């Protein structure tokens, strides 16, 4: 890469999106951030915001000149809606987020999770097929459990339950191994890989530096919140009964028994390929105040 380029960011308001914008602008790149929600009309902090619902979308995007590099942080099965738009804007490289859920939930009997696995798989295949036909380099990043900055849907949900119940329910030994990855590390992987020749036309698992049990992960969350760890072991049959009532609440409509059983399954993915190809170096599972607010 010779000097700054213009980078388009889809899903710019996602948990990793804000960190991607910050890292790109800090490196001197011109950034065009796309969002379905209302955003500033003018350029802010080196970022030009463009609404995907703008009737003059292409004209608004072209004002920044050719957009050669793209980072898509939205659901990977949604990226296909923008394939031709990215091509017309001058795309040369595209990096997209998928998820290791493609593998960890493959045995789930829950219809929602079965659908999720299929959409992740189909999204990755569609990206590779389109990009290769168009002569565009592609990279897929599959993060493990993303956490950090109180913006994720994983650790933040645990924090919310602890604040509300003052205990956290676990099932069995909750000894399944986890490899949480910090949101900043996911953003960094996206930014570095989209410029790396060695990462072109490849998929990578993106995990954290530390492996720990689900129980230990929750224990550290309690401590980061300044609380004494209080984990309550709950029988599966009791949770299954509670599910009937939880499904009446929209927030928990997709909860299922397999979710809690996974507390005792290992979900560990090495990131050696990413370390070799584009220097990926994640941080250990260290929680700061901003992560448990």
Backbone torsions as a table, in degrees:
resi	resn	phi	psi	omega
1	UNK	NA	126.6	179.8
2	UNK	-108.7	97.2	176.5
3	UNK	77.3	178.9	-177.3
4	UNK	-65.2	147.6	175.0
5	UNK	-130.0	175.2	176.1
6	UNK	-95.9	126.8	-177.4
7	UNK	-116.0	128.5	174.6
8	UNK	-93.9	135.5	-179.2
9	UNK	-122.0	115.3	175.2
10	UNK	-94.5	139.5	-175.8
11	UNK	72.7	38.3	-173.9
12	UNK	-67.6	-19.3	-179.9
13	UNK	-96.9	8.0	177.9
14	UNK	-72.1	168.7	179.5
15	UNK	-51.6	-43.2	179.6
16	UNK	-82.6	-18.4	-174.6
17	UNK	-58.8	-48.3	-178.0
18	UNK	-61.8	-35.5	-180.0
19	UNK	-73.2	-34.9	175.5
20	UNK	-62.7	-44.8	179.2
21	UNK	-59.7	-44.5	-178.4
22	UNK	-63.5	-41.8	-178.1
23	UNK	-70.4	-37.4	179.0
24	UNK	-66.6	-47.0	-178.8
25	UNK	-67.2	-34.4	177.7
26	UNK	-64.5	-27.5	178.9
27	UNK	-87.0	-0.5	176.1
28	UNK	89.4	8.2	-180.0
29	UNK	-79.6	150.9	171.4
30	UNK	-82.4	135.5	-173.4
31	UNK	-125.6	131.8	171.8
32	UNK	-115.9	113.7	-176.7
33	UNK	-101.2	127.9	-178.8
34	UNK	-107.2	137.9	-178.5
35	UNK	-150.2	148.4	175.5
36	UNK	-82.5	-20.9	-179.9
37	UNK	-89.0	165.2	-178.4
38	UNK	-70.1	130.0	-178.8
39	UNK	-133.4	170.5	-179.4
40	UNK	-55.1	139.3	-179.2
41	UNK	-76.5	-27.0	-178.2
42	UNK	-100.3	170.8	177.0
43	UNK	-71.9	132.1	-178.2
44	UNK	-128.4	125.2	178.1
45	UNK	51.4	40.6	177.0
46	UNK	81.4	7.6	-178.9
47	UNK	-117.1	124.6	174.5
48	UNK	-92.3	120.8	-178.3
49	UNK	-94.8	135.9	178.6
50	UNK	-132.3	130.4	179.0
51	UNK	-82.5	131.3	178.5
52	UNK	-67.9	-15.6	179.3
53	UNK	-93.4	1.2	-179.6
54	UNK	-64.9	127.2	179.6
55	UNK	-61.8	-27.1	179.0
56	UNK	-107.5	45.6	-173.9
57	UNK	-55.2	-49.9	-176.2
58	UNK	-65.2	-40.3	179.2
59	UNK	-63.3	-41.1	179.8
60	UNK	-64.9	-39.6	-179.2
61	UNK	-73.2	-38.5	-177.7
62	UNK	-67.0	-18.0	178.4
63	UNK	-61.7	-22.6	179.4
64	UNK	-90.2	-3.0	-177.9
65	UNK	88.6	-175.9	-179.5
66	UNK	-57.4	135.9	177.7
67	UNK	-107.0	98.7	-170.9
68	UNK	-84.9	-27.9	-177.5
69	UNK	-121.3	139.1	-177.0
70	UNK	-131.5	138.6	173.5
71	UNK	-123.7	119.0	-178.4
72	UNK	-107.4	114.8	-177.9
73	UNK	-108.0	3.8	175.6
74	UNK	-81.5	177.8	176.9
75	UNK	-56.4	135.7	-174.0
76	UNK	-65.5	-26.0	178.7
77	UNK	-76.2	-9.6	176.8
78	UNK	-90.5	-21.8	-175.2
79	UNK	-58.8	-32.2	-179.6
80	UNK	-56.7	-26.2	178.2
81	UNK	-64.9	-17.9	-174.2
82	UNK	-114.2	5.8	-177.1
83	UNK	-52.7	-55.8	-175.3
84	UNK	-68.6	-32.7	176.5
85	UNK	-62.6	-46.1	179.0
86	UNK	-62.6	-40.8	179.3
87	UNK	-61.9	-45.4	-179.3
88	UNK	-65.3	-27.6	179.8
89	UNK	-79.4	-6.0	176.4
90	UNK	102.6	23.8	-177.0
91	UNK	-57.6	133.7	173.6
92	UNK	-117.8	-30.4	177.7
93	UNK	-140.0	143.1	178.7
94	UNK	-136.6	130.0	173.9
95	UNK	-119.3	131.8	-176.8
96	UNK	-128.5	150.0	174.2
97	UNK	-92.1	131.4	169.1
98	UNK	-115.8	-136.8	179.2
99	UNK	-166.7	148.2	173.9
100	UNK	-70.6	-6.8	173.1
101	UNK	-58.5	-22.4	176.3
102	UNK	-55.4	-30.1	-178.5
103	UNK	-103.9	-38.7	-174.1
104	UNK	-74.0	-22.3	-177.9
105	UNK	-109.1	13.9	-174.5
106	UNK	-68.2	-22.9	179.9
107	UNK	-97.3	2.7	-178.2
108	UNK	-63.9	142.9	176.5
109	UNK	-99.2	3.2	-179.7
110	UNK	-82.4	127.0	-176.9
111	UNK	-55.8	-40.5	-179.8
112	UNK	-62.8	-44.9	-178.1
113	UNK	-72.5	-34.0	174.6
114	UNK	-61.2	-42.2	178.3
115	UNK	-65.0	-40.0	179.7
116	UNK	-60.7	-47.4	179.8
117	UNK	-59.1	-43.2	-179.3
118	UNK	-65.1	-41.7	-179.2
119	UNK	-67.0	-37.7	177.3
120	UNK	-64.2	-47.0	-179.5
121	UNK	-63.2	-46.8	179.8
122	UNK	-64.2	-37.9	-180.0
123	UNK	-63.6	-42.5	178.8
124	UNK	-64.3	-43.6	-179.1
125	UNK	-64.3	-43.0	-179.6
126	UNK	-62.4	-42.0	179.2
127	UNK	-60.8	-49.4	-178.0
128	UNK	-61.7	-44.4	-178.8
129	UNK	-63.2	-46.6	-179.4
130	UNK	-63.9	-48.4	-174.9
131	UNK	-63.7	-42.0	-178.4
132	UNK	-66.8	-37.9	177.3
133	UNK	-67.0	-33.3	-178.2
134	UNK	-87.9	-3.6	-178.5
135	UNK	72.4	30.8	-178.7
136	UNK	-111.1	133.1	177.8
137	UNK	-74.1	136.8	-178.1
138	UNK	-125.4	152.7	174.2
139	UNK	-141.2	133.4	175.6
140	UNK	-112.4	130.0	177.7
141	UNK	-114.0	127.6	-179.7
142	UNK	-114.5	93.3	179.0
143	UNK	-70.4	154.3	168.6
144	UNK	-82.1	-148.4	-178.8
145	UNK	-67.0	111.9	-178.7
146	UNK	-84.9	136.0	177.5
147	UNK	-142.1	167.3	171.0
148	UNK	120.4	147.1	176.7
149	UNK	61.8	18.7	176.3
150	UNK	57.0	28.9	-179.3
151	UNK	-114.8	-8.4	-175.2
152	UNK	-84.4	172.2	179.1
153	UNK	-104.4	8.1	-175.5
154	UNK	-105.7	-77.7	180.0
155	UNK	-62.3	-36.0	-178.6
156	UNK	-62.5	-32.2	177.5
157	UNK	-69.3	-37.3	175.8
158	UNK	-64.0	-43.7	177.9
159	UNK	-59.7	-43.5	-179.0
160	UNK	-62.2	-42.3	179.8
161	UNK	-66.2	-41.4	179.2
162	UNK	-62.3	-43.3	179.7
163	UNK	-63.7	-36.0	-176.0
164	UNK	-81.0	-43.0	-174.0
165	UNK	-100.7	-18.1	-176.5
166	UNK	68.4	1.7	173.1
167	UNK	-139.3	166.5	175.0
168	UNK	-129.1	124.7	-178.9
169	UNK	-76.8	133.2	174.4
170	UNK	-127.6	166.6	-174.9
171	UNK	-126.7	124.1	-174.8
172	UNK	66.4	-145.1	-179.3
173	UNK	-79.8	-13.3	-175.6
174	UNK	49.9	44.2	-175.4
175	UNK	-95.8	4.5	178.8
176	UNK	-61.3	135.0	-176.3
177	UNK	-80.0	142.0	179.9
178	UNK	-128.5	158.9	178.2
179	UNK	-137.7	69.0	-175.2
180	UNK	-59.5	143.4	-179.0
181	UNK	-120.6	131.2	-176.9
182	UNK	-71.6	143.1	-175.5
183	UNK	-59.3	-34.5	178.2
184	UNK	-65.6	-34.8	179.1
185	UNK	-70.4	-35.4	175.4
186	UNK	-63.5	-44.9	179.1
187	UNK	-61.6	-44.0	-179.8
188	UNK	-62.8	-40.0	178.7
189	UNK	-61.3	-40.5	179.4
190	UNK	-65.1	-44.6	-177.2
191	UNK	-67.1	-44.5	-177.7
192	UNK	-70.8	-43.1	-174.1
193	UNK	-66.9	-33.4	-177.4
194	UNK	-68.1	-16.9	177.8
195	UNK	-105.1	-3.0	-174.3
196	UNK	-91.7	118.4	177.0
197	UNK	-58.9	-34.7	-177.1
198	UNK	-70.4	-18.5	-177.7
199	UNK	-93.6	-0.6	-177.4
200	UNK	-67.9	135.7	175.1
201	UNK	62.0	40.5	180.0
202	UNK	-140.8	158.5	174.0
203	UNK	-115.7	145.4	-176.6
204	UNK	-135.4	141.0	169.1
205	UNK	-85.9	130.5	-176.8
206	UNK	-116.2	106.9	-177.0
207	UNK	-121.9	171.2	178.3
208	UNK	-81.3	172.9	-175.8
209	UNK	-79.8	-18.1	-172.0
210	UNK	-118.2	139.0	175.9
211	UNK	-107.2	127.1	179.5
212	UNK	-148.1	159.8	-179.0
213	UNK	-73.7	159.8	177.1
214	UNK	-58.5	-41.2	179.7
215	UNK	-61.8	-44.0	179.6
216	UNK	-66.1	-37.2	178.3
217	UNK	-60.1	-47.2	180.0
218	UNK	-66.1	-38.4	178.3
219	UNK	-59.2	-42.8	-179.9
220	UNK	-67.6	-32.3	176.9
221	UNK	-64.5	-44.8	175.6
222	UNK	-54.6	-48.9	-176.8
223	UNK	-63.9	-39.3	178.7
224	UNK	-65.2	-27.0	177.4
225	UNK	-84.2	-0.6	-179.3
226	UNK	76.4	27.4	-177.8
227	UNK	-120.2	152.8	174.2
228	UNK	-74.4	129.6	-178.5
229	UNK	-59.4	127.8	176.7
230	UNK	-134.3	99.1	-179.6
231	UNK	-106.8	129.0	-177.2
232	UNK	-108.0	117.3	178.9
233	UNK	-78.8	123.2	-175.4
234	UNK	-116.0	132.6	176.6
235	UNK	-65.2	143.9	-179.7
236	UNK	-57.3	-38.8	-176.8
237	UNK	-62.7	-34.2	-179.7
238	UNK	-70.2	-39.6	178.0
239	UNK	-64.1	-41.3	179.6
240	UNK	-60.4	-36.0	176.9
241	UNK	-67.9	-42.8	-179.7
242	UNK	-66.0	-27.9	179.8
243	UNK	-58.0	-35.3	-179.5
244	UNK	-56.1	-41.5	-178.2
245	UNK	-82.7	-34.9	179.6
246	UNK	-63.0	-34.2	-178.5
247	UNK	-66.3	-12.5	176.5
248	UNK	-79.6	-12.1	-179.7
249	UNK	-102.5	119.7	-175.9
250	UNK	-49.0	-39.0	-177.3
251	UNK	-58.9	-30.6	-174.6
252	UNK	-112.9	18.6	-174.8
253	UNK	-62.3	-30.1	-177.1
254	UNK	-98.8	8.5	175.8
255	UNK	-68.9	147.8	-179.8
256	UNK	-153.5	166.8	-175.9
257	UNK	-62.6	-31.7	-178.8
258	UNK	-64.4	-28.6	178.9
259	UNK	-59.5	-44.9	-177.0
260	UNK	-77.9	-31.3	177.6
261	UNK	-65.9	-26.8	178.4
262	UNK	-69.5	-12.6	175.1
263	UNK	-59.8	-21.1	-177.9
264	UNK	-110.5	15.0	176.5
265	UNK	-112.4	143.0	178.3
266	UNK	-76.6	134.9	176.6
267	UNK	-132.6	72.3	-174.7
268	UNK	-117.3	133.9	-178.9
269	UNK	-136.0	125.3	178.9
270	UNK	-77.7	155.8	-178.8
271	UNK	-120.3	29.9	-177.1
272	UNK	-62.3	-37.2	180.0
273	UNK	-62.8	-42.6	179.2
274	UNK	-67.0	-37.1	178.3
275	UNK	-64.8	-40.0	-178.9
276	UNK	-71.0	-44.2	-171.5
277	UNK	-81.9	-35.8	-179.2
278	UNK	-140.7	24.6	170.5
279	UNK	70.2	30.4	-179.0
280	UNK	-66.1	126.3	-178.9
281	UNK	-137.6	90.7	-177.9
282	UNK	-78.2	167.3	179.2
283	UNK	-98.7	160.3	176.8
284	UNK	-71.9	173.6	-176.1
285	UNK	-80.4	81.9	178.6
286	UNK	-115.9	123.2	-176.1
287	UNK	-99.3	136.0	176.7
288	UNK	-110.2	170.5	179.8
289	UNK	-54.9	-40.5	-176.9
290	UNK	-64.6	-20.9	-177.8
291	UNK	-85.4	-15.6	-174.7
292	UNK	-127.1	25.4	-179.4
293	UNK	-71.3	NA	NA
